Amino acid sequence: MDQAQLARVAGLAPETISRAKSRGTMDLASIDALAKAAGLQIGLAPIAKPRPVMVKATSTRSPLADPKWGLAWSNAAIDHKTLIRNALAKGGFLLLLEAVKAHGLEEVLAQWGKVKSELKPRMQTEVERQLHNIQKGISRAQA
């Protein structure tokens, strides 16, 4: 049975299987439908030694991970350095200001050093201008 036939028998769109293959994930209902189409049943069984549940503290999550910024996509575990680099690549004064507020100017400048060469010269100039203005504003506020 090919992929399209399997999808049809399972009552799924062929795109569902294609997306799952490219993402590496699939929702449980689709997995269950595929299993049934293959004559299998999904079940849970206890493991010999359960792993401890790791709960990540939400207070350490960067505000840059907020969907309104469009930096984290669907990756809830993205680290703050990647978020800062994404913010620098995207540009925009308010976004860069948020990055500086959340992680400090020094950290943003450190990440800028890593991502700068990957950007077009025009974008480099614009981001540097915005960072300079933020730095100037911080200096004035501290004076």
C-alpha positions as semicolon CSV with decimal commas, in nm:
position;residue;x (nm);y (nm);z (nm)
1;M;0,000;0,000;0,000
2;D;0,149;0,338;-0,092
3;Q;0,119;0,656;0,114
4;A;-0,187;0,790;-0,071
5;Q;-0,371;0,458;-0,039
6;L;-0,288;0,435;0,332
7;A;-0,416;0,788;0,388
8;R;-0,739;0,710;0,200
9;V;-0,800;0,389;0,399
10;A;-0,731;0,578;0,724
11;G;-0,971;0,856;0,624
12;L;-0,692;1,115;0,614
13;A;-0,581;1,357;0,348
14;P;-0,251;1,253;0,184
15;E;-0,114;1,596;0,284
16;T;-0,155;1,496;0,649
17;I;0,100;1,219;0,607
18;S;0,332;1,438;0,398
19;R;0,327;1,713;0,664
20;A;0,387;1,460;0,940
21;K;0,688;1,322;0,754
22;S;0,841;1,666;0,705
23;R;0,765;1,785;1,061
24;G;0,848;1,462;1,234
25;T;0,526;1,481;1,438
26;M;0,163;1,383;1,399
27;D;-0,142;1,423;1,622
28;L;-0,261;1,117;1,814
29;A;-0,593;1,091;1,628
30;S;-0,411;1,061;1,295
31;I;-0,169;0,804;1,435
32;D;-0,464;0,605;1,569
33;A;-0,640;0,618;1,229
34;L;-0,326;0,498;1,053
35;A;-0,277;0,218;1,306
36;K;-0,635;0,100;1,258
37;A;-0,593;0,112;0,879
38;A;-0,291;-0,114;0,922
39;G;-0,483;-0,349;1,152
40;L;-0,311;-0,228;1,470
41;Q;-0,430;-0,079;1,797
42;I;-0,255;0,198;1,990
43;G;-0,215;0,134;2,363
44;L;-0,024;0,245;2,669
45;A;0,184;0,017;2,885
46;P;0,381;0,096;3,200
47;I;0,756;0,128;3,164
48;A;0,995;-0,039;3,403
49;K;1,114;0,284;3,563
50;P;0,920;0,603;3,493
51;R;1,125;0,909;3,407
52;P;1,082;1,214;3,629
53;V;0,860;1,481;3,482
54;M;1,059;1,793;3,402
55;V;0,864;2,114;3,442
56;K;1,023;2,422;3,294
57;A;0,970;2,737;3,495
58;T;0,761;2,980;3,295
59;S;0,920;3,280;3,462
60;T;1,246;3,218;3,274
61;R;1,077;3,224;2,934
62;S;1,187;3,516;2,723
63;P;0,923;3,772;2,632
64;L;1,062;3,741;2,278
65;A;0,896;3,398;2,263
66;D;0,555;3,569;2,261
67;P;0,381;3,486;1,931
68;K;0,321;3,857;1,863
69;W;0,690;3,893;1,771
70;G;0,689;3,598;1,529
71;L;1,032;3,475;1,640
72;A;0,968;3,137;1,802
73;W;0,715;2,983;1,563
74;S;0,607;2,655;1,722
75;N;0,923;2,590;1,924
76;A;0,834;2,650;2,289
77;A;1,181;2,542;2,404
78;I;1,374;2,793;2,193
79;D;1,662;2,953;2,385
80;H;1,693;3,328;2,441
81;K;2,009;3,363;2,232
82;T;1,833;3,226;1,925
83;L;1,538;3,455;1,992
84;I;1,772;3,755;2,011
85;R;1,944;3,656;1,685
86;N;1,601;3,614;1,520
87;A;1,500;3,958;1,648
88;L;1,819;4,114;1,509
89;A;1,767;3,947;1,172
90;K;1,406;4,068;1,160
91;G;1,490;4,419;1,277
92;G;1,250;4,680;1,400
93;F;1,306;4,929;1,679
94;L;1,034;4,801;1,917
95;L;1,148;4,440;1,876
96;L;1,512;4,529;1,942
97;L;1,412;4,744;2,238
98;E;1,218;4,449;2,381
99;A;1,525;4,227;2,334
100;V;1,742;4,480;2,520
101;K;1,484;4,520;2,799
102;A;1,455;4,144;2,844
103;H;1,818;4,038;2,806
104;G;2,036;4,346;2,839
105;L;2,226;4,550;2,584
106;E;2,546;4,350;2,632
107;E;2,376;4,021;2,542
108;V;2,202;4,173;2,240
109;L;2,533;4,321;2,119
110;A;2,706;3,985;2,170
111;Q;2,443;3,814;1,954
112;W;2,467;4,097;1,701
113;G;2,834;4,012;1,657
114;K;2,731;3,656;1,565
115;V;2,450;3,739;1,322
116;K;2,568;4,065;1,164
117;S;2,771;3,914;0,881
118;E;2,472;3,705;0,767
119;L;2,261;4,013;0,689
120;K;2,261;4,235;0,382
121;P;2,460;4,559;0,425
122;R;2,145;4,773;0,418
123;M;1,991;4,568;0,700
124;Q;2,318;4,580;0,895
125;T;2,316;4,960;0,875
126;E;1,954;4,983;0,986
127;V;1,997;4,747;1,284
128;E;2,317;4,924;1,391
129;R;2,135;5,260;1,376
130;Q;1,853;5,120;1,591
131;L;2,095;4,966;1,842
132;H;2,290;5,293;1,858
133;N;1,968;5,485;1,931
134;I;1,874;5,237;2,204
135;Q;2,222;5,265;2,354
136;K;2,201;5,646;2,342
137;G;1,861;5,635;2,513
138;I;1,996;5,412;2,790
139;S;2,290;5,647;2,844
140;R;2,061;5,949;2,866
141;A;1,829;5,771;3,109
142;Q;2,123;5,681;3,334
143;A;2,263;6,038;3,333
